[in-house]
Amino acid sequence: MSTAPLDLAVDPARRAAHAAPAELPALAGFDWPALEAQLDESGFAMTPPLLSPAQCADVVDMFDDDARFRSTVVMARHAFGEGSYRYFADPLAPLVQSLRAALYPPIAAIASRWADRLGERRFPATLDALLAECAAVGQHKPTPLLLRYGPGGYNCLHQDVYGDLTFPLQFLIMLSRPDEDFTGGESVFVEQRPRQQSRPMVARPGLGQAVIFPVRHRPVPGTRGHRRVALRHGVSAVHSGERHVLGIIFHNAR
């Protein structure tokens, strides 16, 4: 187990640096209207690189630091797939917290426009306000997570709901180099369209890129207005190497 928490406890300067917000310069160049158009057309959107290679490596290194996490799931034990993932504990690692707080306002605006189309509730403008609403319904546990897949690793199709209050969009950030650090391991999405066959989709984000996708459903125009179309996500089998991914989910869990 890492000794970092003890080091931080005895060194106030290191503790302050550890808690400092991380810089995310790539966010300034995001074309949010274009990303929203991708979401509306395809059901998911791929961003430009969000994290630098050094930032990706820093997050990968966190995986073996037990003190950063509140729980670990070995997928095979629950028939979820093959691989493991770890939920970050509060306080979140500075880079993870910065991502969650900075990504929330623009994605909340998109989520509220989706809600308007479906006649659902709108979402608050700040992450703190959303988390306060989560706390009011008993959802206190942070949900950002770090996933690791080795050869043969995969993730069954699922949805990340966690409680009665569900924010409708989430981010997957690729921390490994496809075809260099690992092969296979595509992100898979399946859209379950009413009275039609399901539609499969595959995304292959590069190092530092993020995929934005629905947690549970999205609005799709129909002959009588917009309808809810459910979506599940998973990961195809990794053929070789190790695949690391950071998941940024905005609502907390029970």
Secondary structure, 3 states (H helix, E strand, C coil): CCCHHHHHHHCHHHHHHHHCCCCCHHHHHCCHHHHHHHHHHHCCEECCCCCCHHHHHHHHHHCCCHHHEEEEEEHHHHCCEECEEEEECCCCCHHHHHHHHHHHHHHHHHHHHHHHHHCCCCCCCCHHHHHHHHHHCCCCECCCEEEEECCCCEEEEECCCCCCCCCCEEEEEECCCECCCEEECCEEEEEECCCCCCEEEEECCCCCCEEEEECCEEEEEECCEEEEEEEEEEECCEEEECEEEEEECCCCEC
